[in-house]
Amino acid sequence: MAISQEIWVSRLLASRIPPATDRTLVVVTGPRQAGKTSLIRRLFPDLRYFTLDVAEDREFLAGLRTRSFAAAVGTAILDEAQKEPTLFEKVKFAFDERQINFAVLLGSAHILLLRKVSETLAGRALRYELWPLTAGELAGRSGDSPISPLLSALTTPGARVDEVLAAEPAGLSSQEEEPLATALEHLAEFGGMPGLLSMPAERRGDWIASYVHSYLERDLVDLVRLSDLQPFRTFQRLAAQRVARLISFSDLARDAGISPTTAKNYVEYLRISFQAFLLEPWHENLTSRLVKTPKLYFSDLGILRHLAGHRGPLNGPLFENLVVAEVVKWLGMSGSDTRPFFYRTRSGMEIDLLLENGDGLLALEVKNREDADWSDARALRAFADAAGERWRGGIVATRGRRIERIDEARRIFAVPVRRLLC
């Protein structure tokens, strides 16, 4: 069953955006084409809309005197706001003088936009990030609220894995399974860019290739004035082949023919344009023998597949990237205070995801197969014993279809990825 977007697909972030009756400024950032403009214009259909991607709008807003901004623009949506540096000061003045009480600023530029927000709109703006579609958004019926994933209940502060899963059926009917399986299959093959949903499957690869070469490269030219893109393209492809691994700037630099400093800058460019993120290691002193190097993941599997040149079924690193990216996206857009890490000792014991909130720890190990057994939970058991009362439980996330107990005493279960994320 293919997913198509005949009507609006509800977004998780929509419920968190304040109404225009609130006195606040709203800043929404995220990757190009992730749906920021569509979401905000649907939420605020009566607000005027300006985009600084259009030369006429950019010139009009740049030419306005600060004291004229409120009368000429008023309460409005300002898209690609980072492209006109003076715009932030004008919005700040109008807001502070109570000439406007609300505005929405959108931008696909990560650092430049946030720096201007922190310097100019501090204490006035609420900031949100909109990522590509999540599994729950894809699995939800068009026009309905996104499905609340099992992950939501599991990351509630104080929740224990055994208590949450006790309320869940071990398996689902075929009718219940179908939208979850379809959503995950779409993410695994094409990623979560909304623009792909209304497009025939045979054209989606061309769309992703064009997206990488136009939108993402244009961002880099705009943001960092990168005049020669070829070394970055080489680095980008090499980085895509090293996902779910400890990042080695020296190895990447050697293989790409660049300096380690340039390699670090290029990873930052991937982060700036929302292509990738770094998952930090958990550092609390359960043992002093912990690695302190982050791991690299890409935000969207469709883009990752294109860059890595990978076709066919997902291998282990790509499957891990899918799960980790979906968890990180959901945590960010849902407003959860849960913080994601990975755990690895110098002896090689590793847990793919460690989720921390309050005084609790939930651990996830990702396995790219149908079944999980006692041996798959070795690292989870060792960590559970060391964590003591902070331990909330462990999950081995699999391709299977049923929730199974692995270690009841330590609250470790095998859970299908589609149940966890959708």
N, C-alpha and C positions, 0 to 999 in steps of 0.2 A: 504494500500500500504506500503510495507516494504522498508526501506532504505538499500542499499547495496553499497559497495565500489568496483566496478569493475575497475575503473580507478581513477586517482588522484582527490581528493577533494581540491579545492583551499582554502588557509588559509588567514584570514584577515591580519595577521602579515606580509605576504610575501611582500606586497607593501612598507613596512616601512624599511625592511632590506637593508642597503646600498650595492652597488655593490662592487666586489673585486677590482675595479679600484680606489676606495676611499682609502685614507690613514687613516685607523682607525682600531681599534679592536672591534669586535662584541661579546657581551656576551648574550646568550639566556638561560634563566632558565625556569623552569616549572615542573609540575608533571611528574613522569615517565610514559612513554607510551602515552604522550599527542601528540607526533608527531614531537618533536624537531629535531631529527636526520633525519627523512624523509624529513622535510621541508628544512633543510639546505643543505642536500646532493642533493636535487633536484635543489635548487637555485645555488649551486656551484659544479656541477658535475666534474669539472676538478681539484678540490683541493684534496690533500692527506687527508686521513681520519685515525685518531687514536682514539681508545676508551680505557680509563683507566679501563673499566670493564673487559678488557682482560689482563691477567697477563703479557703476552709478551710485549704488548704495554706499560703497566705501568712500567715494569722493564727497557725497552729501554729508555723511556723518563726520568725516574728517574736517569739513569746512564749517561745521556749526560752531558758534561760540558757546562756551560753557553755559552761560546764563540763558541761552536760547534753546538748550537741549530739551527741556521739559515741554516747552510750548510747541516745538517742531516735531518731536518724536513721541513724548508722553510715555505711557505704560506700554511696553513693547517687548517683542522677542528679538534679540540681537544675535544672529548666527555668525559663527567664525569670528567671534569678538576679538580674539587675540591679534587679528590682522591690522587693527587700528589702535595703537597704544594709547592715544589720548581719550579713547572712548570710556575707559574705566574711570578716569578723573571726572568726566562729564556726568556719568551715571552716579558716581559718589556725591557730587555736588547737588544734583537734583534730588537725590534721596535724603541727604542730610538737611537740605532746606525744605523738606516735605513737599516738594513740587511733584514728586512721584512717590508712591508707596510700594510699588512692585515692579519688577522687571525680570526677564529671564535672559541669561547670557549663555550661549552655547559655544563649544569649541572642541576641535579634535586635537589641539595642541596641548600636550600634557604639562610640561614644565613652564612654558612661557605664560600660559593662561593662569596656572596656579600661583606663579610668582606675582603676577599683577593682582590677583585676588588677595594674596596675603599682604601685599604692600598697600593696596588701595582700598580694598573692600573688607578689610579685617573687621570682624564683629558685626558686619552687615549682611553677609552672604552665607547661604547654605549651599554646600557643594555636594554633588552627586555624580556617580560614574555610571554610564549606560554601556554595557558590554553587548556583544552579539547574543542572539537568542539562546536561552538555556534550555535544557531538556524539559523542564517543567513548563516553560512557555510554549515549546513546540508540541508537547503532549496535551496541553489544554485545548479545548475546542475553540475555534475562532469566535471571537466576541466574548468569551467567558474569561473569568479570572484564571491566571496560571495555576496549574496544579501545585499544591504545597507538597514538596518532596518529603520523604521520610527523614532526610537530612535535617529538616527544620525541627522535628521533634527530638532528634538525637542531639542537637546542639543547644537545646534549651538548658539554661544554667540549672545544675542540680540533677538533670535527667540521667538515669542509668540505662545502659543498653538493654539489659534483660527486661526491665520494666516497660520500656518503649516497645520492644519487639513482642512482648507478651500480648499486646493489644492488636497485633498484626496477624493476618492469616499467613500460614507458611507458604501457600501458593495462591495464584490468582487464576480466574477463569480465562479462557481464550479471548473472550470479549474484553475483559479488563486488561489483559496483557497487550492487546494489539496497539493501542495508541502509545504505550510506553516503549514497546519494541520499535515502532516506526520512528518515533522521535530520536531514539538513540542511534538507529541505523542512519538517519539523515545526518546527524551530527558527526558520526564516524566517517561518513563518505564525503560530505560537502561542507561541514562546519555550520555556523549559526548566523551567517549574514542574511538579514531579512530579504534583501533583493533577490536572493536565489529562489525564494519560495514560489514565485509566480512564473518561474522560468522552466522550460523543458529541461529534463535531466541532461540531455546531450549537449546543451549549451552552457551548463554551469561551470565546467572546467575553463572555458574561454573567459567567462565573467571573472573568475578568480584570478586568472593570469593577468587580465586587464586591470583588475583592482590593484594587484601588487605593483604593476609597472606604471600605473598612473597615480592613484591616490596616495599610496604609501611613499613612492619616490618623490612626489610633489611635496608631501609633508616635509621630507628631509631637506629638500631644496629650500623650502620656506623657513624651516626652523633652524637649521644649522649651516645654511649656505654651503652645502656639500656640492662642490662643482664637478667632481669626478666620481660618478656613482659606481663604476665597475669594481673597484676594490670592495666596496660595501656589498655589492650583489654577491660577490664570491664569499665574503664572510657570512652573509645572511644564509646562503645555502649550506655552508659548513655548520653553522649554528643549528640549523633545522635538523641536521643529521646527528646532533648530540643532545637532544632533549632528554629530560629525566635523568641526567647525569650531573655529577659535580662539575661546575664550570671551571675550565682551565684556560685562563687568558693566554698563557705562554704557548700551549698547544694550538689553540685557535689562531694565534698570531703567526706561529711558524707555518701552519698549513695554508693560511691565507696570504702569506708573504707580506705581512705588516708588522708593526711594532706592538708589543704588549699594551702600551699606552693607547694606541689607536684601537686595539681590540676592545679595551675597556670602554672607550668612547662609543664604539659601534654597538656594544651591548646597551649602553645608555640610549642610543638612538632607537634601538628596538623598543625600549621601554617608553620613550617619549611618544612614539607613534602607536602605542598600545599593541604592538605586534607580539611582545613577549613580556614575561615577568620573571623575577627571581624569587624562588622560595627559600627562605632563610632557615638555617638549622636551629633546632631548639637547644638552648645553651644552659639550662639550669643544671645544677651539679649533682645529678643522679650518679654520674661518673665523670671523672676528670678527663677521660679519654674520648672526647667528642670532637668530630670534625667541625670546622667553622667556615667551610666554603659553601656558598649557596648552590642551588640547582636551577637550571634554566628550563623554562616551559614556554610554549607558544600559546597565545590566547585563543586561537581559532584553529580547529583541526583541518579545515579546508585549505587555509593558507599554508599551514604546516605541511600538509601532503604535497601541495604544489611546489613549495620550496625544496622539500626533501626528495621530490621525484618519486614518491611512494604510491603505488597502485595496489589494489587488491586488499585482502583482509589486513586488519591492524596487527602489527607485531607488538611485543611487550612494551617497549618504550612509548609507542604511539598510543596504546591503550591506557597506559599510566598517565600520559599527557592529557588524554580526553577526560579522565576522571578528576585529576588534580585541577585542571582548568575549570571544569564545571563547578567543583566545590568552591574554588576561589571566586569565580564569577557570582555564584549564588550568595556567598557570604557578603560580598561587597554590595550587591544590589538590594539585598533584603534588609540591610542595616544591622545585621547581627554583630555583636561584639566579640564573637569567636575569632581567634587569631590562628591562622594556619602556619605550620612549620613542617619540616621533616626531621627525622632523628637518625643519626648514624654515629656509631663508635669507630674508633680507628682500627678496631679489629674486624670491622666489616658488618656488624649487626645493624640492620637498617629497618626503619618503619617509614613507609611512603608519605603518610600524612599524620601529623599530630595536631589535633584541634584543641585549643585551650580557651576556656572561658571561666571567669570566677576562679574557683579553686579546683576545677575539674579538668580532666584530660581524657579525650576520646582518641583512639588510635585506629588508623585505617591502613591495611595492606592491600595492594591491588594485584590481582592475579588474572591474567588473560586466558582463562579457561573456564569450563563449565563447573567443575567441582573443586572443593577445597577440603583439606584434611588437617589432621593434628600437626603435621610437619610445617604447614603453611603458617601456623600461628606461633612458631618458635620465638620470633622476636617480640611478638605481642605478649606472650607469657612472661618472658624475662622482664619486659618493661612494666607489666602489671605488678609483678612481685616487688620491683624497686619503687614504684610510684605510691604504693600503699593506699591510704584513704583518698588520695586525689584521683585514683583510677575510676573512670566511669564505665569502661568497657572497651572491647576491641572488635573490629569488623574486618573480615577478609572479603573484599568486594570482588565479585566474580561475574562471568557471563551466564551463570546458571539461572534457574527459574524459581528456586525455592529458598526460603530462609532456613538454615540448618544450624543446630548447636555444634560447636567445636569443642569448647571448654566451658562447661556450665559454671564451675567454681570461680573462674576468672572472668566470666561474662564476655566470652568471645564467641562470635557467630559468623557464619558465612551469609552474606546478603547479596542478592543480585544487584548489579549496578543500576539496572533500569528501575528497581524499587527504591534504591537509595537516592537517585537523582531526579526522578520524575514524580 
